[in-house]
Amino acid sequence: QVQLVESGGGLVQAGGSLRLSCAASGRTFSNYDMGWFRQAPGKEREFVAAIRWSGSNPYYPDSVKGRFIISRDNAKNTVYLQMNSLKPEDTAVYYCARYYRGNYGHGPNEVGDWGQGTQVTVSS
């Protein structure tokens, strides 16, 4: 199991930026592909970004492509999500995720470990 702790959420105006961090402990962080998901009130948890264990092949859904950037620092056991040009519809609780080995998709059922989440609120 990998323990994940997110930070960096908060309240921001539309058009602003935030950077989320996720600190990992437990099993070797650099062995795992990682991702970010989010969940708005009354909605299902949805995929936001993913990155390979090596830092390669990041990918995003169309809803955040060009605005969000996922990165990782394996020496610090940390994955980041830089969020730019934020919109009110980006408001949600954001979760860090550790994929099961062999998984690298947008389904929450592909995730082995979740963080506790951090709230992001974008005001219009």
DSSP file with accessible surface (Angstrom, degrees, kcal/mol):
  #  RESIDUE AA STRUCTURE BP1 BP2  ACC     N-H-->O    O-->H-N    N-H-->O    O-->H-N    TCO  KAPPA ALPHA  PHI   PSI    X-CA   Y-CA   Z-CA
    1    1 A Q              0   0  130      0, 0.0    26,-1.1     0, 0.0     2,-0.5   0.000 360.0 360.0 360.0 146.5    0.0    0.0    0.0
    2    2 A V  E     -A   26   0A   3     24,-0.2     2,-0.5    96,-0.1    24,-0.2  -0.968 360.0-141.6-116.5 129.1    1.1    3.6   -0.7
    3    3 A Q  E     -A   25   0A  86     22,-2.8    22,-2.1    -2,-0.5     2,-0.4  -0.792  20.2-166.3 -90.7 133.4    0.0    6.4    1.5
    4    4 A L  E     -A   24   0A  10     -2,-0.5   112,-0.6   110,-0.4     2,-0.5  -0.975  10.5-173.9-126.3 131.9   -0.9    9.6   -0.3
    5    5 A V  E     -A   23   0A  85     18,-2.1    18,-2.6    -2,-0.4     2,-0.2  -0.967  11.1-157.4-129.9 115.7   -1.3   13.1    1.1
    6    6 A E  E     +A   22   0A   7     -2,-0.5     2,-0.3    16,-0.2    16,-0.2  -0.557  16.5 167.1 -88.9 155.7   -2.5   16.0   -1.1
    7    7 A S  E     +A   21   0A  65     14,-2.2    14,-2.6    -2,-0.2   111,-0.1  -0.962  41.5  68.6-154.5 166.2   -2.0   19.6   -0.4
    8    8 A G        +     0   0   36     -2,-0.3    11,-0.3     1,-0.3    14,-0.0   0.382  60.8 133.5 104.2  -3.8   -2.3   22.9   -2.3
    9    9 A G        +     0   0   28     12,-0.1     2,-0.3     9,-0.1    -1,-0.3  -0.177  22.5 119.8 -71.3 172.7   -6.0   23.3   -2.7
   10   10 A G  E     -d  120   0B  30    109,-0.9   111,-2.8   108,-0.1     2,-0.5  -0.990  60.5 -49.5 163.3-166.6   -7.9   26.4   -2.0
   11   11 A L  E     +d  121   0B 130     -2,-0.3     2,-0.3   109,-0.2   111,-0.2  -0.876  53.2 165.8-103.7 131.3  -10.1   29.2   -3.3
   12   12 A V  E     -d  122   0B  23    109,-2.6   111,-2.4    -2,-0.5     2,-0.1  -0.984  34.5-111.2-143.2 151.1   -9.1   31.0   -6.5
   13   13 A Q  E >   -d  123   0B 148     -2,-0.3     3,-2.3   109,-0.2    73,-0.2  -0.479  50.8 -82.0 -78.7 155.6  -10.8   33.3   -9.0
   14   14 A A  T 3  S+     0   0   50    109,-2.5    73,-0.2     1,-0.3    -1,-0.1  -0.280 120.1  29.7 -56.0 137.8  -11.6   32.1  -12.5
   15   15 A G  T 3  S+     0   0   55     71,-3.3    70,-0.6     1,-0.3    -1,-0.3   0.250  99.7 114.6  91.9 -11.1   -8.5   32.4  -14.7
   16   16 A G    <   -     0   0   21     -3,-2.3    70,-2.3    70,-0.2     2,-0.3  -0.096  57.8-123.2 -83.7-174.8   -6.2   31.9  -11.8
   17   17 A S        -     0   0   60     67,-0.2     2,-0.3    68,-0.2    67,-0.2  -0.930  20.3-179.4-132.6 153.2   -3.7   29.0  -11.0
   18   18 A L  E     - B   0  83A  34     65,-2.1    65,-3.4    -2,-0.3     2,-0.5  -0.978  16.0-146.6-143.7 152.6   -3.1   26.5   -8.3
   19   19 A R  E     - B   0  82A 130     -2,-0.3     2,-0.3   -11,-0.3    63,-0.2  -0.980  14.0-158.8-123.2 121.1   -0.5   23.8   -7.9
   20   20 A L  E     - B   0  81A   0     61,-2.8    61,-2.3    -2,-0.5     2,-0.3  -0.716   5.7-160.8 -93.4 145.9   -1.5   20.6   -6.1
   21   21 A S  E     -AB   7  80A  26    -14,-2.6   -14,-2.2    -2,-0.3     2,-0.4  -0.931   7.0-163.5-123.8 151.2    1.1   18.3   -4.5
   22   22 A a  E     -AB   6  79A   0     57,-1.9    57,-2.0    -2,-0.3     2,-0.5  -0.943   7.6-159.1-136.8 112.4    0.8   14.7   -3.5
   23   23 A A  E     -AB   5  78A  52    -18,-2.6   -18,-2.1    -2,-0.4     2,-0.3  -0.799  12.6-158.1 -94.5 130.5    3.4   13.3   -1.1
   24   24 A A  E     +A    4   0A  11     53,-3.0     2,-0.3    -2,-0.5   -20,-0.2  -0.824  15.2 170.9-111.0 147.6    3.7    9.5   -1.1
   25   25 A S  E     +A    3   0A  61    -22,-2.1   -22,-2.8    -2,-0.3     2,-0.6  -0.952  45.6  46.1-145.2 164.7    5.1    7.1    1.4
   26   26 A G  E    S+A    2   0A  60     -2,-0.3   -24,-0.2   -24,-0.2     3,-0.2  -0.916  98.1  33.7 108.1-123.1    5.2    3.4    1.9
   27   27 A R  S    S-     0   0  141    -26,-1.1     2,-0.4    -2,-0.6   -24,-0.1  -0.154 110.0 -65.9 -67.3 166.4    6.1    1.3   -1.1
   28   28 A T    >   -     0   0   80      1,-0.2     3,-1.6     2,-0.1     4,-0.2  -0.343  46.3-158.0 -62.1 111.2    8.6    2.5   -3.7
   29   29 A F  G >  S+     0   0    4     -2,-0.4     3,-2.0     1,-0.3    -1,-0.2   0.873  86.0  62.9 -58.9 -40.8    6.9    5.5   -5.3
   30   30 A S  G 3  S+     0   0   40      1,-0.3    -1,-0.3    44,-0.2    -2,-0.1   0.580  92.5  66.5 -69.3  -6.6    9.0    5.4   -8.4
   31   31 A N  G <  S+     0   0   75     -3,-1.6     2,-0.4     2,-0.1    -1,-0.3   0.618  93.8  75.4 -82.4 -12.6    7.6    2.0   -9.3
   32   32 A Y  S <  S-     0   0   11     -3,-2.0     2,-0.3    -4,-0.2    68,-0.1  -0.817  72.8-130.3-116.5 142.6    4.1    3.3   -9.9
   33   33 A D        -     0   0   17     -2,-0.4    66,-2.1    66,-0.2     2,-0.3  -0.607  36.7-157.1 -74.1 144.3    2.2    5.2  -12.5
   34   34 A M  E     +FE  51  98B   0     17,-2.4    17,-2.8    -2,-0.3     2,-0.3  -0.851  14.8 177.0-128.3 160.3    0.2    8.0  -10.8
   35   35 A G  E     -FE  50  97B   0     62,-2.5    62,-2.6    -2,-0.3     2,-0.4  -0.928  23.3-127.5-151.8 173.1   -2.8   10.1  -11.5
   36   36 A W  E     +FE  49  96B   0     13,-2.7    12,-2.6    -2,-0.3    13,-1.8  -0.991  24.3 176.8-126.6 139.0   -5.2   12.8  -10.4
   37   37 A F  E     -FE  47  95B   0     58,-2.6    58,-3.0    -2,-0.4     2,-0.3  -0.851  10.5-154.7-128.3 167.9   -9.0   12.5  -10.3
   38   38 A R  E     -FE  46  94B  14      8,-2.6     8,-3.4    -2,-0.3     2,-0.4  -0.982   5.2-159.9-145.0 157.2  -11.6   14.9   -9.1
   39   39 A Q  E     - E   0  93B  63     54,-2.2    54,-2.5    -2,-0.3     6,-0.2  -0.955   5.6-162.1-142.4 118.8  -15.2   14.7   -7.8
   40   40 A A    >   -     0   0   24      4,-0.4     3,-2.3    -2,-0.4    52,-0.1  -0.613  46.1 -76.0 -91.6 158.1  -17.7   17.5   -7.7
   41   41 A P  T 3  S+     0   0  119      0, 0.0    -1,-0.1     0, 0.0     3,-0.1  -0.269 118.4   6.9 -56.4 130.4  -20.8   17.4   -5.5
   42   42 A G  T 3  S+     0   0   93      1,-0.2     2,-0.3    -3,-0.1    -3,-0.0   0.514 113.2 100.8  77.4   4.3  -23.4   15.1   -6.9
   43   43 A K  S <  S-     0   0  148     -3,-2.3    -1,-0.2     1,-0.0     2,-0.1  -0.806  75.2-102.1-120.3 162.9  -21.1   13.8   -9.6
   44   44 A E        -     0   0  172     -2,-0.3    -4,-0.4     1,-0.1     2,-0.2  -0.406  47.6 -90.8 -77.6 158.3  -19.0   10.7  -10.2
   45   45 A R        -     0   0   63     -6,-0.2     2,-0.3    -2,-0.1    -6,-0.2  -0.507  51.5-162.4 -67.9 133.6  -15.3   10.8   -9.7
   46   46 A E  E     -F   38   0B  85     -8,-3.4    -8,-2.6    -2,-0.2     2,-0.1  -0.910  19.8-104.7-127.4 150.7  -13.6   11.7  -13.0
   47   47 A F  E     +F   37   0B  15     59,-0.4   -10,-0.2    -2,-0.3     3,-0.1  -0.403  34.6 168.3 -70.8 141.5  -10.1   11.4  -14.4
   48   48 A V  E     -     0   0B   0    -12,-2.6     2,-0.3     1,-0.4   -11,-0.2   0.678  59.3 -19.3-121.9 -42.9   -7.9   14.5  -14.7
   49   49 A A  E     -F   36   0B   0    -13,-1.8   -13,-2.7    11,-0.2    -1,-0.4  -0.975  49.0-162.8-166.9 155.6   -4.4   13.5  -15.5
   50   50 A A  E     -FG  35  59B   0      9,-1.6     9,-1.7    -2,-0.3     2,-0.3  -0.987   3.0-169.9-145.6 154.1   -1.9   10.6  -15.4
   51   51 A I  E     -F   34   0B   5    -17,-2.8   -17,-2.4    -2,-0.3     6,-0.2  -0.998  25.2-115.5-146.3 139.2    1.8   10.1  -15.6
   52   52 A R    >   -     0   0   79      4,-2.3     3,-2.0    -2,-0.3   -20,-0.1  -0.274  35.7-103.9 -68.9 162.8    4.0    7.1  -16.0
   53   53 A W  T 3  S+     0   0  143      1,-0.3   -21,-0.2   -22,-0.2    -1,-0.1   0.825 124.0  50.4 -56.3 -31.0    6.5    6.0  -13.3
   54   54 A S  T 3  S-     0   0   60    -23,-0.1    -1,-0.3     2,-0.1     3,-0.1   0.524 120.9-106.6 -85.2  -8.2    9.3    7.4  -15.4
   55   55 A G  S <  S+     0   0   32     -3,-2.0    -2,-0.1     1,-0.3     2,-0.1   0.443  82.3 121.0  94.6  -0.9    7.6   10.8  -15.9
   56   56 A S        +     0   0   49      1,-0.2    -4,-2.3    -5,-0.1    -1,-0.3  -0.381  53.1  28.0 -91.9 172.4    6.8   10.0  -19.5
   57   57 A N        -     0   0  107     -6,-0.2    -1,-0.2     1,-0.1     2,-0.1   0.823  67.5-176.2  50.0  47.3    3.5    9.8  -21.4
   58   58 A P        -     0   0   60      0, 0.0     2,-0.3     0, 0.0    -7,-0.2  -0.438   6.8-175.0 -66.0 146.3    1.3   12.2  -19.4
   59   59 A Y  B     -G   50   0B  73     -9,-1.7    -9,-1.6    -2,-0.1   -11,-0.1  -0.993  11.4-172.8-148.1 159.0   -2.2   12.4  -20.7
   60   60 A Y        -     0   0   39     -2,-0.3   -11,-0.2   -11,-0.2     2,-0.1  -0.965  29.0-105.2-143.2 154.2   -5.4   14.3  -20.0
   61   61 A P    >>  -     0   0   33      0, 0.0     3,-1.6     0, 0.0     4,-1.6  -0.411  43.6-105.1 -76.2 163.7   -9.0   14.4  -20.9
   62   62 A D  T 34 S+     0   0  137      1,-0.3    -2,-0.0     2,-0.2     0, 0.0   0.798 114.7  71.0 -60.0 -28.6  -10.1   17.2  -23.2
   63   63 A S  T 34 S+     0   0   57      1,-0.2    -1,-0.3     3,-0.0   -15,-0.0   0.748 116.7  18.5 -64.3 -23.7  -11.7   19.1  -20.4
   64   64 A V  T X> S+     0   0    0     -3,-1.6     3,-2.4   -16,-0.1     4,-2.1   0.478  89.3 127.6-124.2  -6.0   -8.3   20.0  -18.9
   65   65 A K  T 3< S+     0   0  120     -4,-1.6     4,-0.1     1,-0.3   -16,-0.0  -0.280  80.5  17.9 -59.0 133.3   -5.9   19.5  -21.8
   66   66 A G  T 34 S+     0   0   81      2,-0.4    -1,-0.3     1,-0.1     3,-0.1   0.267 125.2  58.8  88.2 -11.7   -3.8   22.6  -22.4
   67   67 A R  T <4 S+     0   0   28     -3,-2.4    17,-2.0     1,-0.2     2,-0.3   0.690  97.5  54.8-115.9 -34.2   -4.6   24.0  -19.0
   68   68 A F  E  <  -C   83   0A   3     -4,-2.1    -2,-0.4    15,-0.2     2,-0.4  -0.815  59.3-167.0-107.3 146.6   -3.3   21.3  -16.5
   69   69 A I  E     -C   82   0A  92     13,-2.6    13,-3.2    -2,-0.3     2,-0.4  -0.988   5.0-158.1-134.6 124.5    0.1   19.8  -16.3
   70   70 A I  E     +C   81   0A   7     -2,-0.4     2,-0.3    11,-0.2    11,-0.2  -0.797  22.5 159.3 -98.8 141.5    1.0   16.7  -14.3
   71   71 A S  E     -C   80   0A  49      9,-1.7     9,-3.1    -2,-0.4     2,-0.3  -0.942  19.4-153.0-150.0 170.6    4.6   16.1  -13.2
   72   72 A R  E     -C   79   0A  32     -2,-0.3     2,-0.4     7,-0.3     7,-0.2  -0.993  13.3-153.7-149.2 154.8    6.5   14.1  -10.7
   73   73 A D  E > > -C   78   0A  52      5,-3.0     5,-1.9    -2,-0.3     3,-1.0  -0.916   9.8-171.7-127.9 100.0    9.8   14.1   -8.7
   74   74 A N  G > 5S+     0   0   51     -2,-0.4     3,-0.6     1,-0.3   -44,-0.2   0.790  85.1  61.2 -67.3 -26.1   10.7   10.6   -7.8
   75   75 A A  G 3 5S+     0   0   95      1,-0.2    -1,-0.3    -3,-0.1   -45,-0.0   0.802 113.5  36.7 -68.1 -26.6   13.5   11.8   -5.6
   76   76 A K  G < 5S-     0   0  139     -3,-1.0    -1,-0.2     2,-0.2    -2,-0.2   0.329 106.0-126.3-104.7   3.2   10.9   13.6   -3.4
   77   77 A N  T < 5 +     0   0   65     -3,-0.6   -53,-3.0    -4,-0.4     2,-0.4   0.893  68.2 129.5  52.9  44.6    8.2   10.9   -3.8
   78   78 A T  E   < -BC  23  73A  17     -5,-1.9    -5,-3.0   -55,-0.2     2,-0.4  -0.981  45.3-163.1-136.0 140.6    5.9   13.6   -5.0
   79   79 A V  E     -BC  22  72A   0    -57,-2.0   -57,-1.9    -2,-0.4     2,-0.3  -0.940  17.6-157.8-119.3 145.9    3.5   14.1   -7.9
   80   80 A Y  E     -BC  21  71A  28     -9,-3.1    -9,-1.7    -2,-0.4     2,-0.4  -0.847  15.1-158.3-122.9 156.8    2.2   17.5   -8.8
   81   81 A L  E     -BC  20  70A   0    -61,-2.3   -61,-2.8    -2,-0.3     2,-0.6  -0.916  10.4-162.2-135.5 107.2   -0.7   19.0  -10.7
   82   82 A Q  E     -BC  19  69A  57    -13,-3.2   -13,-2.6    -2,-0.4     2,-0.6  -0.820  10.7-165.6 -87.3 122.3   -0.3   22.5  -12.1
   83   83 A M  E     +BC  18  68A   0    -65,-3.4   -65,-2.1    -2,-0.6     2,-0.3  -0.951  10.7 175.4-117.1 117.4   -3.7   24.0  -12.9
   84   84 A N        +     0   0   49    -17,-2.0   -67,-0.2    -2,-0.6   -68,-0.2  -0.761  59.0  21.9-116.5 163.3   -3.9   27.1  -15.0
   85   85 A S  S    S-     0   0   69    -70,-0.6    -1,-0.2    -2,-0.3   -68,-0.2   0.904  85.1-159.2  48.3  49.3   -6.7   29.1  -16.5
   86   86 A L        -     0   0    2    -70,-2.3   -71,-3.3    -3,-0.2   -70,-0.2  -0.252   8.4-158.2 -66.0 146.9   -9.1   27.7  -13.9
   87   87 A K    >   -     0   0   86    -73,-0.2     3,-2.5    -3,-0.1     4,-0.3  -0.859  31.6-110.7-121.2 155.8  -12.8   27.7  -14.5
   88   88 A P  G >  S+     0   0   52      0, 0.0     3,-1.9     0, 0.0    34,-0.4   0.854 117.5  63.0 -55.0 -32.9  -15.7   27.5  -12.1
   89   89 A E  G 3  S+     0   0  128      1,-0.3   -49,-0.0   -49,-0.0    -3,-0.0   0.563  88.8  69.6 -72.2  -5.8  -16.5   24.0  -13.5
   90   90 A D  G <  S+     0   0    1     -3,-2.5    -1,-0.3    32,-0.0     2,-0.2   0.519  70.9 121.2 -82.8  -6.7  -13.1   22.8  -12.2
   91   91 A T    <   +     0   0   37     -3,-1.9     2,-0.3    -4,-0.3    30,-0.2  -0.413  40.5 104.6 -61.3 124.7  -14.4   23.2   -8.7
   92   92 A A  E    S- H   0 120B   2     28,-2.0    28,-2.7    -2,-0.2     2,-0.5  -0.960  76.7 -78.2-178.7 171.7  -14.2   19.8   -7.0
   93   93 A V  E     -EH  39 119B  34    -54,-2.5   -54,-2.2    -2,-0.3     2,-0.5  -0.856  48.9-144.9 -88.2 128.7  -12.3   17.7   -4.5
   94   94 A Y  E     -EH  38 118B   0     24,-3.0    24,-1.9    -2,-0.5     2,-0.4  -0.855  13.7-162.4-103.3 132.0   -9.1   16.6   -6.1
   95   95 A Y  E     -E   37   0B  38    -58,-3.0   -58,-2.6    -2,-0.5     2,-0.3  -0.930  13.6-139.1-118.7 134.8   -7.6   13.2   -5.3
   96   96 A a  E     -E   36   0B   0     -2,-0.4    19,-2.1   -60,-0.2     2,-0.4  -0.645  28.6-162.7 -82.9 146.7   -4.2   11.8   -5.9
   97   97 A A  E     -EI  35 114B   0    -62,-2.6   -62,-2.5    -2,-0.3     2,-0.6  -0.994  21.5-152.4-140.7 140.1   -4.1    8.2   -7.1
   98   98 A R  E     -EI  34 113B  18     15,-2.5    14,-2.9    -2,-0.4    15,-1.4  -0.951  29.4-134.9-108.0 119.0   -1.7    5.3   -7.4
   99   99 A Y  E     - I   0 111B   2    -66,-2.1    12,-0.3    -2,-0.6   -66,-0.2  -0.403  17.7-110.3 -72.3 147.5   -2.6    2.9  -10.3
  100  100 A Y    >   -     0   0  111     10,-2.6     3,-2.0     1,-0.1    -1,-0.1  -0.431  54.1 -83.9 -61.3 150.0   -2.6   -0.8  -10.0
  101  101 A R  T 3  S+     0   0  162      1,-0.3    -1,-0.1    -2,-0.1     3,-0.1  -0.343 119.0  22.7 -59.2 135.0    0.3   -2.3  -12.0
  102  102 A G  T 3  S+     0   0   81      1,-0.3     2,-0.4    -3,-0.1    -1,-0.3   0.398 103.0 104.7  88.6  -3.8   -0.7   -2.7  -15.6
  103  103 A N    <   +     0   0   53     -3,-2.0    -1,-0.3     7,-0.1   -70,-0.2  -0.879  26.0 151.6-111.8 145.8   -3.4    0.0  -15.4
  104  104 A Y        +     0   0   34     -2,-0.4     2,-0.1    -3,-0.1   -54,-0.1  -0.189  40.5 107.8-166.3  53.9   -3.2    3.5  -16.8
  105  105 A G  S    S-     0   0   10      2,-0.2    -2,-0.0     5,-0.0     5,-0.0  -0.435  77.1 -93.8-125.0-161.4   -6.6    4.6  -17.7
  106  106 A H  S    S+     0   0  129     -2,-0.1   -59,-0.4   -59,-0.1     3,-0.0   0.320  82.1 108.0-103.7   7.6   -9.4    7.0  -16.7
  107  107 A G    >   -     0   0   11      1,-0.1     3,-2.2   -61,-0.1    -2,-0.2  -0.728  63.8-143.7 -92.1 130.1  -11.4    4.6  -14.6
  108  108 A P  G >  S+     0   0   51      0, 0.0     3,-1.6     0, 0.0    -1,-0.1   0.784 100.1  68.3 -57.4 -24.8  -11.4    4.9  -10.8
  109  109 A N  G 3  S+     0   0  137      1,-0.3    -3,-0.0     3,-0.0    -2,-0.0   0.555  88.7  65.9 -73.8  -4.6  -11.5    1.1  -10.6
  110  110 A E  G <  S+     0   0   39     -3,-2.2   -10,-2.6   -11,-0.0     2,-0.4   0.436  84.3  96.1 -90.0  -0.5   -7.9    1.1  -11.9
  111  111 A V  E <   -I   99   0B   7     -3,-1.6   -12,-0.3   -12,-0.3     3,-0.1  -0.783  48.7-174.8-100.5 132.9   -6.6    2.8   -8.8
  112  112 A G  E    S+     0   0B  20    -14,-2.9     2,-0.4    -2,-0.4   -13,-0.2   0.798  72.9  24.8 -91.8 -35.1   -5.1    1.0   -5.9
  113  113 A D  E     -I   98   0B  15    -15,-1.4   -15,-2.5  -112,-0.1     2,-0.3  -0.998  64.1-164.7-135.8 142.1   -4.6    3.8   -3.4
  114  114 A W  E     -I   97   0B  82     -2,-0.4  -110,-0.4   -17,-0.2   -17,-0.2  -0.900  16.2-131.6-120.2 149.9   -6.3    7.2   -3.0
  115  115 A G        -     0   0    8    -19,-2.1  -110,-0.2    -2,-0.3     3,-0.1  -0.283  36.5-102.2 -81.8-178.9   -5.3   10.2   -1.0
  116  116 A Q        -     0   0  115   -112,-0.6  -111,-0.1     1,-0.1   -21,-0.1   0.638  63.5-117.3 -83.2 -13.9   -7.8   12.0    1.3
  117  117 A G        -     0   0   13    -21,-0.1     2,-0.4     1,-0.1   -22,-0.2   0.104  16.1-125.8  95.8 151.8   -8.5   14.7   -1.3
  118  118 A T  E     - H   0  94B  23    -24,-1.9   -24,-3.0  -111,-0.1     2,-0.3  -0.999  24.9-119.9-136.5 135.1   -8.0   18.5   -1.3
  119  119 A Q  E     - H   0  93B  88     -2,-0.4  -109,-0.9   -26,-0.2     2,-0.5  -0.587  24.1-172.1 -80.5 132.2  -10.7   21.0   -2.1
  120  120 A V  E     -dH  10  92B   0    -28,-2.7   -28,-2.0    -2,-0.3     2,-0.5  -0.993   4.5-176.3-121.0 123.9  -10.4   23.3   -5.1
  121  121 A T  E     -d   11   0B  50   -111,-2.8  -109,-2.6    -2,-0.5     2,-0.6  -0.988   6.7-166.4-124.8 124.7  -12.9   26.1   -5.4
  122  122 A V  E     -d   12   0B   6     -2,-0.5     2,-0.3   -34,-0.4  -109,-0.2  -0.952  10.7-153.6-113.5 118.5  -13.0   28.4   -8.4
  123  123 A S  E      d   13   0B  43   -111,-2.4  -109,-2.5    -2,-0.6    -2,-0.0  -0.647 360.0 360.0 -92.8 148.5  -15.1   31.5   -8.1
  124  124 A S              0   0  138     -2,-0.3    -1,-0.1  -111,-0.2   -37,-0.0  -0.347 360.0 360.0 -90.8 360.0  -16.6   33.3  -11.1
